[in-house]
């Protein structure tokens, strides 16, 4: 690719974000390596979290809002501590060893966190209040009471229990966008009366991308770029003829003459992915039109 930017690169990179850097750092590294002009990711991971970070390149950034929903995490919660950040990096505000705490004390509480629930985000988070991020306000000593937010947690499975003065619980959690695993650690610790902090977090799935297919940012190459159609393989596919393709590229709605089920579809012509549309009453309406 030489020194020029590759404006034609369009697709996704399934990045495995390492420990200790921000999601934005990952994005910048991928942009520099692939020499693309524009990039975006589908969901921030804290610097202390690792795992799947899907990054969209150039035109594919317009597809980010339409990616499949759902995320999954492997998390380790330590009981007996509470911190300002709800993870191991914050200032300790409660230290209460609990060597007698057992898994059977914790297990009955987990169903309270499953389903559509109200969750208060951590004080140190990227949520903006009056245009300023919460962690910037917190570092400045400004206390802000965040209202609870509605989140969906689909499942919580116990993977491991480690007894000790500060017992640790490893969980596999599947959830929707906006869920804070640190908040689960904090609130579970409060219910037990000992405090709880998140000590490890790895995202194993995000928006149709899986951990086993991810690549560290320093090993990304042009071969790491996934075709933009791939994360939408779960959608029905509509093939356009040459006339319909021209109409599509002009942003026109297209009468298919078919009684299709209403919903989002992948649009292809000669097996080339042209974007996403929504069908209704035999008509397909453009949602994202990619340049051919």
Secondary structure as the mmCIF struct_conf table of DSSP 4:
data_model
#
loop_
_struct_conf.conf_type_id
_struct_conf.id
_struct_conf.beg_label_comp_id
_struct_conf.beg_label_asym_id
_struct_conf.beg_label_seq_id
_struct_conf.end_label_comp_id
_struct_conf.end_label_asym_id
_struct_conf.end_label_seq_id
TURN_TY1_P TURN_TY1_P1 UNK A 2 UNK A 3
BEND BEND1 UNK A 4 UNK A 4
TURN_TY1_P TURN_TY1_P2 UNK A 7 UNK A 8
STRN STRN1 UNK A 11 UNK A 17
HELX_LH_PP_P HELX_LH_PP_P1 UNK A 18 UNK A 18
TURN_TY1_P TURN_TY1_P3 UNK A 19 UNK A 20
BEND BEND2 UNK A 21 UNK A 21
HELX_RH_AL_P HELX_RH_AL_P1 UNK A 23 UNK A 34
TURN_TY1_P TURN_TY1_P4 UNK A 35 UNK A 35
BEND BEND3 UNK A 37 UNK A 37
STRN STRN2 UNK A 39 UNK A 41
BEND BEND4 UNK A 42 UNK A 43
TURN_TY1_P TURN_TY1_P5 UNK A 47 UNK A 48
STRN STRN3 UNK A 49 UNK A 57
HELX_RH_3T_P HELX_RH_3T_P1 UNK A 58 UNK A 66
BEND BEND5 UNK A 67 UNK A 67
HELX_LH_PP_P HELX_LH_PP_P2 UNK A 68 UNK A 69
STRN STRN4 UNK A 71 UNK A 79
BEND BEND6 UNK A 80 UNK A 80
STRN STRN5 UNK A 81 UNK A 83
BEND BEND7 UNK A 84 UNK A 86
STRN STRN6 UNK A 87 UNK A 87
TURN_TY1_P TURN_TY1_P6 UNK A 88 UNK A 89
BEND BEND8 UNK A 90 UNK A 90
HELX_LH_PP_P HELX_LH_PP_P3 UNK A 91 UNK A 91
STRN STRN7 UNK A 92 UNK A 95
TURN_TY1_P TURN_TY1_P7 UNK A 99 UNK A 100
HELX_RH_AL_P HELX_RH_AL_P2 UNK A 103 UNK A 107
TURN_TY1_P TURN_TY1_P8 UNK A 108 UNK A 109
HELX_RH_3T_P HELX_RH_3T_P2 UNK A 110 UNK A 113
BEND BEND9 UNK A 114 UNK A 114
STRN STRN8 UNK A 115 UNK A 119
HELX_LH_PP_P HELX_LH_PP_P4 UNK A 120 UNK A 122
BEND BEND10 UNK A 123 UNK A 126
STRN STRN9 UNK A 128 UNK A 129
TURN_TY1_P TURN_TY1_P9 UNK A 130 UNK A 131
STRN STRN10 UNK A 132 UNK A 133
HELX_RH_AL_P HELX_RH_AL_P3 UNK A 134 UNK A 139
TURN_TY1_P TURN_TY1_P10 UNK A 140 UNK A 141
HELX_LH_PP_P HELX_LH_PP_P5 UNK A 146 UNK A 148
STRN STRN11 UNK A 149 UNK A 162
BEND BEND11 UNK A 164 UNK A 164
TURN_TY1_P TURN_TY1_P11 UNK A 165 UNK A 166
STRN STRN12 UNK A 168 UNK A 175
TURN_TY1_P TURN_TY1_P12 UNK A 177 UNK A 178
HELX_RH_AL_P HELX_RH_AL_P4 UNK A 181 UNK A 192
TURN_TY1_P TURN_TY1_P13 UNK A 193 UNK A 193
BEND BEND12 UNK A 194 UNK A 194
STRN STRN13 UNK A 196 UNK A 206
TURN_TY1_P TURN_TY1_P14 UNK A 207 UNK A 208
STRN STRN14 UNK A 209 UNK A 210
HELX_RH_3T_P HELX_RH_3T_P3 UNK A 211 UNK A 213
STRN STRN15 UNK A 215 UNK A 216
HELX_RH_3T_P HELX_RH_3T_P4 UNK A 217 UNK A 219
HELX_RH_3T_P HELX_RH_3T_P5 UNK A 222 UNK A 224
HELX_LH_PP_P HELX_LH_PP_P6 UNK A 225 UNK A 225
STRN STRN16 UNK A 226 UNK A 227
TURN_TY1_P TURN_TY1_P15 UNK A 228 UNK A 229
HELX_RH_3T_P HELX_RH_3T_P6 UNK A 230 UNK A 232
TURN_TY1_P TURN_TY1_P16 UNK A 233 UNK A 234
BEND BEND13 UNK A 235 UNK A 235
STRN STRN17 UNK A 236 UNK A 239
HELX_RH_AL_P HELX_RH_AL_P5 UNK A 242 UNK A 249
TURN_TY1_P TURN_TY1_P17 UNK A 250 UNK A 251
STRN STRN18 UNK A 254 UNK A 255
BEND BEND14 UNK A 257 UNK A 258
HELX_LH_PP_P HELX_LH_PP_P7 UNK A 260 UNK A 261
BEND BEND15 UNK A 262 UNK A 262
STRN STRN19 UNK A 263 UNK A 269
TURN_TY1_P TURN_TY1_P18 UNK A 270 UNK A 271
STRN STRN20 UNK A 272 UNK A 280
TURN_TY1_P TURN_TY1_P19 UNK A 281 UNK A 282
STRN STRN21 UNK A 283 UNK A 289
#
